[in-house]
């Protein structure tokens, strides 16, 4: 066994990777594309005051047939975050969101 110096026990790390399913060619290409986009988008996202990131961890990268579910999660996340966004924007211009009494 190679001399691996990590915070995790090398035996546990090897056991974790041994249980992973092998990715198809399409999954590998798509994951590469996602990693590239995330790294490229960081330049544009870093200066953002507000970023909406729906939790899509339960979806595989190739599950195009579940796009409606993903879209719904994105819409729900956006609706849930609207009060926070309104609060932030009203700090910039208090007339943006006039509330009727």
TIRO-2110 file (N, C-alpha, C; in Angstrom, 1 decimal):
// TIRO-2110
0.9, -1.2, 0.0, N, 1, A
0.0, 0.0, 0.0, CA, 1, A
0.9, 1.2, 0.0, C, 1, A
0.6, 2.3, -0.9, N, 2, A
1.4, 3.5, -0.9, CA, 2, A
1.3, 4.2, 0.4, C, 2, A
2.3, 5.0, 0.7, N, 3, A
2.3, 5.8, 1.9, CA, 3, A
1.5, 7.1, 1.6, C, 3, A
0.3, 7.1, 2.1, N, 4, A
-0.7, 8.2, 1.9, CA, 4, A
-0.8, 9.0, 3.2, C, 4, A
-0.5, 10.3, 3.2, N, 5, A
-0.6, 11.1, 4.4, CA, 5, A
-1.7, 12.0, 4.2, C, 5, A
-2.9, 11.6, 4.8, N, 6, A
-4.0, 12.5, 4.8, CA, 6, A
-4.7, 12.5, 6.2, C, 6, A
-5.6, 13.4, 6.4, N, 7, A
-6.3, 13.4, 7.7, CA, 7, A
-7.2, 12.2, 7.9, C, 7, A
-7.7, 11.7, 6.8, N, 8, A
-8.5, 10.5, 6.8, CA, 8, A
-7.7, 9.2, 6.8, C, 8, A
-8.2, 8.2, 7.4, N, 9, A
-7.6, 6.9, 7.4, CA, 9, A
-7.5, 6.4, 5.9, C, 9, A
-6.4, 6.1, 5.4, N, 10, A
-6.3, 5.6, 4.0, CA, 10, A
-7.2, 4.4, 3.7, C, 10, A
-7.3, 3.5, 4.7, N, 11, A
-8.2, 2.4, 4.4, CA, 11, A
-9.6, 2.8, 4.2, C, 11, A
-10.1, 3.8, 5.0, N, 12, A
-11.4, 4.2, 4.8, CA, 12, A
-11.6, 4.9, 3.5, C, 12, A
-10.6, 5.7, 3.1, N, 13, A
-10.7, 6.4, 1.8, CA, 13, A
-10.7, 5.4, 0.7, C, 13, A
-9.9, 4.3, 0.7, N, 14, A
-10.0, 3.3, -0.3, CA, 14, A
-11.3, 2.6, -0.3, C, 14, A
-11.9, 2.3, 0.9, N, 15, A
-13.1, 1.6, 0.9, CA, 15, A
-14.2, 2.5, 0.3, C, 15, A
-14.2, 3.8, 0.5, N, 16, A
-15.2, 4.7, 0.0, CA, 16, A
-15.2, 4.7, -1.6, C, 16, A
-14.0, 4.8, -2.1, N, 17, A
-13.9, 4.8, -3.6, CA, 17, A
-14.2, 3.5, -4.2, C, 17, A
-13.9, 2.4, -3.5, N, 18, A
-14.2, 1.1, -4.0, CA, 18, A
-15.7, 0.9, -4.2, C, 18, A
-16.6, 1.6, -3.4, N, 19, A
-18.0, 1.4, -3.5, CA, 19, A
-18.6, 2.3, -4.6, C, 19, A
-17.9, 3.2, -5.2, N, 20, A
-18.4, 4.1, -6.2, CA, 20, A
-18.7, 3.3, -7.5, C, 20, A
-19.8, 3.7, -8.1, N, 21, A
-20.1, 3.1, -9.4, CA, 21, A
-19.3, 3.7, -10.5, C, 21, A
-18.9, 3.0, -11.5, N, 22, A
-18.1, 3.6, -12.6, CA, 22, A
-19.0, 4.4, -13.4, C, 22, A
-18.5, 5.6, -13.8, N, 23, A
-19.3, 6.5, -14.6, CA, 23, A
-19.2, 6.1, -16.1, C, 23, A
-20.3, 6.4, -16.8, N, 24, A
-20.3, 6.2, -18.3, CA, 24, A
-19.5, 7.3, -18.9, C, 24, A
-19.3, 7.2, -20.2, N, 25, A
-18.5, 8.2, -20.9, CA, 25, A
-19.3, 9.5, -20.9, C, 25, A
-20.6, 9.5, -21.1, N, 26, A
-21.5, 10.7, -21.0, CA, 26, A
-21.4, 11.3, -19.7, C, 26, A
-21.5, 10.6, -18.6, N, 27, A
-21.4, 11.1, -17.3, CA, 27, A
-20.1, 11.8, -17.0, C, 27, A
-19.0, 11.2, -17.5, N, 28, A
-17.7, 11.8, -17.3, CA, 28, A
-17.6, 13.1, -18.1, C, 28, A
-18.1, 13.1, -19.3, N, 29, A
-18.0, 14.4, -20.1, CA, 29, A
-18.9, 15.4, -19.4, C, 29, A
-20.1, 15.1, -18.9, N, 30, A
-20.9, 16.0, -18.3, CA, 30, A
-20.3, 16.6, -17.0, C, 30, A
-19.7, 15.7, -16.2, N, 31, A
-19.1, 16.1, -15.0, CA, 31, A
-17.9, 17.1, -15.2, C, 31, A
-17.2, 16.8, -16.3, N, 32, A
-16.1, 17.6, -16.7, CA, 32, A
-16.6, 19.0, -17.1, C, 32, A
-17.7, 19.0, -17.8, N, 33, A
-18.3, 20.3, -18.2, CA, 33, A
-18.8, 21.1, -17.0, C, 33, A
-19.4, 20.4, -16.1, N, 34, A
-19.9, 21.1, -14.9, CA, 34, A
-18.8, 21.7, -14.1, C, 34, A
-17.7, 20.9, -13.9, N, 35, A
-16.6, 21.4, -13.1, CA, 35, A
-16.0, 22.6, -13.8, C, 35, A
-15.9, 22.6, -15.1, N, 36, A
-15.3, 23.7, -15.9, CA, 36, A
-16.3, 24.9, -15.7, C, 36, A
-17.6, 24.7, -15.9, N, 37, A
-18.5, 25.8, -15.7, CA, 37, A
-18.5, 26.4, -14.3, C, 37, A
-18.4, 25.6, -13.3, N, 38, A
-18.3, 26.1, -12.0, CA, 38, A
-17.1, 27.0, -11.8, C, 38, A
-16.0, 26.5, -12.3, N, 39, A
-14.7, 27.3, -12.1, CA, 39, A
-14.8, 28.6, -13.0, C, 39, A
-15.4, 28.5, -14.1, N, 40, A
-15.5, 29.7, -15.0, CA, 40, A
-16.5, 30.7, -14.4, C, 40, A
-17.6, 30.2, -13.8, N, 41, A
-18.6, 31.0, -13.3, CA, 41, A
-18.2, 31.7, -12.0, C, 41, A
-17.3, 31.1, -11.3, N, 42, A
-16.8, 31.7, -10.0, CA, 42, A
-16.4, 33.2, -10.2, C, 42, A
-15.8, 33.4, -11.4, N, 43, A
-15.4, 34.8, -11.7, CA, 43, A
-16.6, 35.7, -11.7, C, 43, A
-17.7, 35.3, -12.3, N, 44, A
-18.9, 36.1, -12.3, CA, 44, A
-19.7, 36.1, -11.0, C, 44, A
-19.6, 35.0, -10.3, N, 45, A
-20.4, 34.8, -9.1, CA, 45, A
-19.8, 35.5, -7.9, C, 45, A
-18.5, 35.6, -7.8, N, 46, A
-17.9, 36.1, -6.6, CA, 46, A
-18.3, 37.5, -6.2, C, 46, A
-18.5, 38.5, -7.2, N, 47, A
-18.9, 39.8, -6.8, CA, 47, A
-20.4, 39.9, -6.6, C, 47, A
-21.2, 38.8, -6.8, N, 48, A
-22.6, 38.9, -6.6, CA, 48, A
-23.0, 39.2, -5.1, C, 48, A
-24.0, 40.0, -4.9, N, 49, A
-24.5, 40.2, -3.6, CA, 49, A
-25.5, 39.1, -3.2, C, 49, A
-26.1, 38.4, -4.1, N, 50, A
-27.1, 37.5, -3.8, CA, 50, A
-27.1, 36.4, -4.9, C, 50, A
-26.9, 35.1, -4.4, N, 51, A
-26.8, 34.0, -5.4, CA, 51, A
-27.8, 33.0, -4.9, C, 51, A
-28.6, 32.5, -5.8, N, 52, A
-29.6, 31.5, -5.5, CA, 52, A
-29.1, 30.1, -6.0, C, 52, A
-28.9, 29.2, -5.1, N, 53, A
-28.4, 27.9, -5.5, CA, 53, A
-29.3, 26.8, -4.9, C, 53, A
-30.3, 26.4, -5.8, N, 54, A
-31.2, 25.3, -5.3, CA, 54, A
-30.4, 24.0, -5.0, C, 54, A
-30.9, 23.3, -4.1, N, 55, A
-30.3, 22.0, -3.7, CA, 55, A
-30.7, 20.9, -4.6, C, 55, A
-29.8, 20.6, -5.6, N, 56, A
-30.1, 19.6, -6.6, CA, 56, A
-29.2, 18.3, -6.4, C, 56, A
-28.8, 18.1, -5.2, N, 57, A
-27.9, 17.0, -4.9, CA, 57, A
-28.5, 15.6, -5.2, C, 57, A
-29.8, 15.6, -5.1, N, 58, A
-30.5, 14.3, -5.3, CA, 58, A
-30.7, 13.9, -6.8, C, 58, A
-30.2, 14.7, -7.7, N, 59, A
-30.3, 14.5, -9.1, CA, 59, A
-28.9, 14.1, -9.7, C, 59, A
-29.0, 13.2, -10.6, N, 60, A
-27.7, 12.8, -11.3, CA, 60, A
-27.6, 13.8, -12.5, C, 60, A
-26.4, 14.0, -12.9, N, 61, A
-26.1, 15.0, -13.9, CA, 61, A
-26.7, 14.7, -15.2, C, 61, A
-27.0, 13.4, -15.5, N, 62, A
-27.6, 13.0, -16.8, CA, 62, A
-29.1, 12.8, -16.7, C, 62, A
-29.8, 13.2, -15.6, N, 63, A
-31.2, 13.0, -15.5, CA, 63, A
-32.0, 14.1, -16.1, C, 63, A
-31.9, 14.2, -17.4, N, 64, A
-32.6, 15.3, -18.2, CA, 64, A
-34.1, 15.1, -18.1, C, 64, A
-34.5, 13.9, -17.9, N, 65, A
-36.0, 13.6, -17.9, CA, 65, A
-36.6, 14.2, -16.6, C, 65, A
-35.8, 14.6, -15.6, N, 66, A
-36.3, 15.1, -14.4, CA, 66, A
-36.1, 16.7, -14.3, C, 66, A
-36.0, 17.3, -15.5, N, 67, A
-35.8, 18.7, -15.5, CA, 67, A
-37.0, 19.5, -14.9, C, 67, A
-38.2, 19.0, -15.1, N, 68, A
-39.4, 19.7, -14.5, CA, 68, A
-39.2, 19.7, -12.9, C, 68, A
-38.8, 18.6, -12.4, N, 69, A
-38.6, 18.5, -10.9, CA, 69, A
-37.5, 19.5, -10.5, C, 69, A
-36.4, 19.6, -11.2, N, 70, A
-35.3, 20.5, -10.9, CA, 70, A
-35.8, 21.9, -11.0, C, 70, A
-36.6, 22.2, -12.0, N, 71, A
-37.1, 23.6, -12.2, CA, 71, A
-38.1, 23.9, -11.0, C, 71, A
-38.9, 23.0, -10.6, N, 72, A
-39.8, 23.3, -9.5, CA, 72, A
-39.0, 23.6, -8.2, C, 72, A
-37.9, 22.8, -8.0, N, 73, A
-37.1, 23.1, -6.8, CA, 73, A
-36.4, 24.5, -6.9, C, 73, A
-36.0, 24.8, -8.1, N, 74, A
-35.4, 26.2, -8.3, CA, 74, A
-36.4, 27.3, -8.0, C, 74, A
-37.7, 27.1, -8.5, N, 75, A
-38.7, 28.1, -8.3, CA, 75, A
-39.1, 28.2, -6.8, C, 75, A
-39.2, 27.0, -6.1, N, 76, A
-39.5, 27.0, -4.7, CA, 76, A
-38.4, 27.7, -3.9, C, 76, A
-37.1, 27.4, -4.2, N, 77, A
-36.0, 28.1, -3.5, CA, 77, A
-36.0, 29.6, -3.7, C, 77, A
-36.3, 30.0, -5.0, N, 78, A
-36.4, 31.4, -5.3, CA, 78, A
-37.5, 32.1, -4.4, C, 78, A
-38.7, 31.5, -4.4, N, 79, A
-39.8, 32.0, -3.6, CA, 79, A
-39.4, 32.1, -2.2, C, 79, A
-38.8, 31.1, -1.6, N, 80, A
-38.4, 31.0, -0.2, CA, 80, A
-37.4, 32.2, 0.1, C, 80, A
-36.6, 32.5, -0.9, N, 81, A
-35.5, 33.5, -0.6, CA, 81, A
-36.0, 34.9, -1.0, C, 81, A
-37.2, 35.1, -1.5, N, 82, A
-37.7, 36.4, -1.9, CA, 82, A
-37.7, 37.4, -0.7, C, 82, A
-38.1, 37.1, 0.5, N, 83, A
-38.0, 38.1, 1.6, CA, 83, A
-36.6, 38.6, 1.8, C, 83, A
-35.6, 37.7, 1.7, N, 84, A
-34.2, 38.1, 1.9, CA, 84, A
-33.8, 39.0, 0.8, C, 84, A
-34.1, 38.7, -0.4, N, 85, A
-33.8, 39.5, -1.5, CA, 85, A
-34.4, 40.9, -1.4, C, 85, A
-35.7, 40.9, -1.1, N, 86, A
-36.4, 42.2, -0.9, CA, 86, A
-35.7, 43.0, 0.2, C, 86, A
-35.3, 42.4, 1.3, N, 87, A
-34.7, 43.1, 2.4, CA, 87, A
-33.4, 43.7, 1.9, C, 87, A
-32.6, 42.9, 1.2, N, 88, A
-31.3, 43.4, 0.7, CA, 88, A
-31.5, 44.6, -0.3, C, 88, A
-32.5, 44.4, -1.2, N, 89, A
-32.7, 45.5, -2.2, CA, 89, A
-33.3, 46.7, -1.6, C, 89, A
-34.1, 46.6, -0.6, N, 90, A
-34.7, 47.8, 0.1, CA, 90, A
-33.6, 48.5, 0.8, C, 90, A
-32.5, 47.9, 1.1, N, 91, A
-31.4, 48.6, 1.7, CA, 91, A
-30.7, 49.4, 0.7, C, 91, A
-30.8, 49.1, -0.6, N, 92, A
-30.2, 49.9, -1.6, CA, 92, A
-31.1, 51.0, -2.0, C, 92, A
-32.4, 50.7, -2.1, N, 93, A
-33.4, 51.7, -2.5, CA, 93, A
-34.7, 51.4, -1.7, C, 93, A
-35.0, 52.1, -0.7, N, 94, A
-36.2, 51.8, 0.2, CA, 94, A
-37.5, 51.9, -0.5, C, 94, A
-37.6, 52.5, -1.7, N, 95, A
-38.8, 52.6, -2.5, CA, 95, A
-39.1, 51.5, -3.5, C, 95, A
-38.1, 50.5, -3.5, N, 96, A
-38.3, 49.4, -4.4, CA, 96, A
-39.5, 48.5, -4.0, C, 96, A
-39.7, 48.3, -2.8, N, 97, A
-40.7, 47.4, -2.3, CA, 97, A
-41.6, 48.1, -1.3, C, 97, A
-42.5, 48.9, -1.8, N, 98, A
-43.4, 49.7, -0.9, CA, 98, A
-44.5, 48.7, -0.5, C, 98, A
-44.7, 48.6, 0.8, N, 99, A
-45.7, 47.7, 1.4, CA, 99, A
-46.9, 48.5, 1.7, C, 99, A
-48.1, 47.9, 1.3, N, 100, A
-49.3, 48.6, 1.6, CA, 100, A
-49.8, 48.2, 3.0, C, 100, A
-50.3, 49.1, 3.7, N, 101, A
-50.7, 48.8, 5.1, CA, 101, A
-52.1, 48.3, 5.2, C, 101, A
END
